[in-house]
């Protein structure tokens, strides 16, 4: 199905089981809804999956979007589908979006699940600042900068690079304490993309939260799928 937000086509799949609460799954950056589709029967609730643009079957070209645009889009889609109560399950980038939804739509969000979630301010080492300095020098000398930036950044079309930079440079730490939804934080023990100190910070700052560690890395829900589904089912059905 297609939903229009800010003039952009948003692809979604809605498994409507006429439940009072809907499980809403939000995928990570450079993935699409299919990465979490295996969760659709985790509970007896209705399940909603969204493709964040420019990924999956959603529009490839968007302009002037911020992380707030993505959060607003998710809540607008829920309004469009007459969904009053949701459990939000967000992986990585989807976790960023879920954090904002839980912050600004407290009455709509019943439970929150953050899976290897991004959003908190990262610790920066010397290597990071050296890369930044190298990039600035290359720009000043008008040298090729295509080899600069993360793999995710380099893979993006030019129109998305500004959007990506704005998203990753906005840290959501200040919003965490205001989250009221009961929260489950699931991280892979060997996650290098969003390291364990981020999981512990989320756990410390979000009241009424619980941290569960899985075997695996940034995609621990695949690496340790049985444990993931068991923990997710148990939490959503409590």
N, C-alpha and C positions, 0 to 999 in steps of 0.2 A: 504494500500500500504506500501511497505518497501523501505527504503532508507538506504544505508550503509555509516556510518561516523566513522572514526577511527577504522574500523573493526567491528563496532557494528551495529546491525539491529535496525533501528528507524522506528516505526510504525507511519503513518500519514493518515489523511483523507482530501481530497481536493475536495471541492464543487466548481467546475470550472464554473463560469457564464460569462466568457470571459470579465471581467471588467478590467479597466486599473489599478485599485488599489485593492489589496487583503487584507482582514482582517485576521490577523494571531493571533490565540488564544493560549496563553501559560499558562498552568495550574500550580497549586501550588504543593509543595513537598508532596509526599505520595498520590497524586491524579493521575488522568489521564485525557485524552482529554474529556472524557464524562462529567466531572464536568462543562465544559463551552459549551457543545454541544448545549444547548438550545438557544445559541446566533447566531446560523448559519444563521438564516433568519432575523437578526437584520437590515441588510441593503441589498441592491441589489448587493453588491460586492461579488466576489468570497470569499470563507472562507476556511482557512487552519487550521487544528488542529493537534497537535503533541503530542505523548506520550514521555515524557522525560525518558530516562533509569535511574533507573531500574524499572520504573512503567508502568502500562498498558500492552500493547502488545509488547513493546520494549524489547531489551535484558536486562536480569536481572543481568548480570555480566559485569561490565566495569572496566577498569583500567586506572589510571593516568589522569582521567578527572578533570577539574577545571570548575569554572563558565564560564571561557572564552571558554572552549570546548563546553559548551551548547550553548553559543551565536554564535560561529562559525558554529555549526551544523545547527542552525536555518537559518542563512544566506546562508549556502551551500545548504540547501534544497530549498530555494527560487531560487538560481541559477539553481539548477537541474530542477525546474519546470518553468524556464524562467519568474520568477516574478520580475518585475522591481521596482514596488512601493508597499509599505505595510503600513497598519495601524497596530500597535502592541498593543495587549490587553493582559496584564500579571497580573495574580493573585499571590500574595505572592512571592514564589520562581520565578515564571514566570515573576514577575516584575523585579527581579534582572537581569534576562536574557535580558528582554526588554530594561532596562537602558543601558546595554553594547551595544546592537545592535544599539540603537539610538545614542550612543556616537561615535561609530566607523563606522557606515554606514549611515551618515547623508543624503546623496543624495537618499538613498533607502527608508528611514523611513519618511513618510508623517505626520502621527499623532501617538501619544503615549497615551495609557490609562493604568494607574497604579492602580490596584484594591487591596486595603489592602496590598500594596507592601512591601516586605522586601528590605534590601539593605543598609539602613542608619545605622550609628553606634548607638547601643542601650545604654540607660542609665543603668548603673550597680549599684545595691544596695548591702548592706551588705550580704543579703541572697545569692546572686550569688557568691560572693567571698568566703563565708563559704563553699558552695558546691564545689568550685574549690579546696579549701584547703583540704576538706574531701577526694576528689578523689585522690589528690596527696599523702596524708598520707596512704590511702589504698593501692595505688600502691607501695609505699615505703615499706610497711609492708607485701606486697604480699597477701593482702586480696582480697576478691571477689569485683569487681567493676561493676558488671552487673546491679546494681541498681542505678548507677550514670549516669548523663547525662539526656537530655530531652527525652520525650516519642518518638519523631521522631528518635532520635539517637539510643535508645535502640532497636527499632524495625528493625533496619537495619542489614543486613548480615555484617560480618567482613570486607569484601572487600570494602564496601561502607562507613564505618565509617570514614576513613581517608579523603575521598572525601567530606563527609558532613562537617567535621570539617574545612577543607580548605575553603569551600564555606561560612559558617556562620561567619568565622573569617576574611573574606575579606570585608571591608566596602567600599561602592561605593560613599561616599559623594563627593569625589574629582572629580567625573565624571559629577555630576549633572549640574554644571554651563555651561558645554559645549554642553548640549542638545539643539538642535535648533528646533526640531519638536514641533508643537503645542501639549500641554499636558493636559489631564484631569486626575485628581487624585480623586479616589472614595474610601472612607473609611467608615467602620461601626463605628457608634458613640461609641459602646461598645466593640471595638476590643481590646482584651487583648494580642494577639500574636504579632501584630504590632500596638502598641498604637498610639493614635492621635498625640502625639508630633512628630512621624515619618511622618505623613501626612503633618503636618505644616512645617516641615523641607524640605520635598520634594517640597512643594508649594513655599517656600521662595527661595530655591536654583535653581529651574528650571524656567528660564525666560519663559514668555508666557504660564504659567500654571494656571489652575483653580482647586479649591478644592470643591468637593461636598460630603456632609456627608449623609449617609443612616442610617435608623434604623436597628440595628443588630450588629453582632460581626465580626469575621474574615471572615465569609462567608456571608457578607451582601448582596451579589448578589443573594443569596437564601432567606435570611431573608426579604429582601425588593425588590423582583424581579421586580415588575412592575416599581418602580422608577428607578431601575438600568437600565433596558432595555430602558426606556424612555430617560434617560440621555445619555446612550451610543449611541442610534440611533440619537439623536439630535446633539451630538458632531461629530459623524462620517459623518453625512450628511451636516454639515455646509459648 
